[in-house]
Amino acid sequence: MQIMLPKEKSEALGVPESFEFYKNRKMNLPRIQYITHPEEDFSNLTWLEKLAGSGISWVQLRIKEDDLGEFHPTLHYKATFIEIADLLREKTTELGMILTINDHPDVARLTNADGIHLGMEDEMEDSETNGFSIYGGTAHDLAEMKKHPIEKLNYFGVGPFRKTKTKKKIKSVLGAKGYSQLFLEMKDQKISKPIFAIGGIEEKDIPDIMKTGVYGIALSSLIHKSNFDSQLIQNIVQKVNDHARSI
C-alpha cells in the first residue's frame, strides 16, 4: 500500500422517523462517509470533486503511521498528516463537504475539521475531544461500544461487514445478521446511537445492510478502486437513500 503525498498546499438524507432508535434525535449526519484509502492521491483532489458532485458530502481523513512509514520512511508522520489535513480542509470547505479526522483530535482542532473519529486504542482526555460537531467511534460489538464515552458520541462505525484489505487487524465479520443482532442488544439496553456499517461493503450488499436498521455506511475501497466513478457513486447514494427511507 502507498500514500501519495501532496506536491504543494494548494443530500444529507433525513433521519428515518419510523425507526424507533432515532426518533426524537436531532440528527443531520449524511448517511454515507468516504474514508480515505491507504493509496489515496493527495496531490490531485479531483476525487473530492467527484464525490461531492455525485452526492457524497462527508470525508474522513484516515492515514495510519505504518502506511506512511512503509513507503515514505523519511517523512515526519504528524507534520505530513497536518499538511494533508490542511489541504483537505481547504478543498472540502470550498465544496461544502464535512471533514472528520481519524485518530488525531489535535490535528482536527488545528485544521478546523468538523469532527473526529476514534478507535478502540485511542484513549483521550475529555479536553482533547470536546468542542467538535461530530464525534464517532469504532466498535465491533456492544461490549466495545460501552468502552467509549457513549453519551458524547454522535455515531458508531461498526464492522467489519466482511473482510477488508484497508485494515491490517481484522476481527470476525458481522454480515447483515451481525448488525441485526446488535440492534436487538442495543434495544434491550436502551442504547440509541446511529450505526454506520463498515468493512468490505460492495454495492450489492447495500439493500440488505440498510434493512438491518443501520443509519448509514462508510466506504473506502469500493469507491477508490473504481477511480471515483460517478455512476457508481450515484448508484450507491440512491440505494442508501431508497432503503433508508423504507426502514
Secondary structure as UniProt FT lines:
FT   TURN            17..18
FT   HELIX           20..22
FT   TURN            23..24
FT   STRAND          32..35
FT   TURN            38..39
FT   TURN            42..43
FT   HELIX           46..54
FT   STRAND          58..61
FT   HELIX           65..71
FT   TURN            73..74
FT   HELIX           77..95
FT   STRAND          98..102
FT   HELIX           105..110
FT   TURN            111..112
FT   STRAND          115..118
FT   TURN            120..121
FT   HELIX           126..129
FT   TURN            130..131
FT   STRAND          134..139
FT   HELIX           142..145
FT   TURN            146..147
FT   HELIX           150..152
FT   STRAND          155..158
FT   HELIX           175..188
FT   TURN            189..190
FT   STRAND          195..198
FT   HELIX           203..205
FT   HELIX           206..211
FT   TURN            212..213
FT   STRAND          216..219
FT   HELIX           221..224
FT   TURN            225..227
FT   HELIX           230..245
//
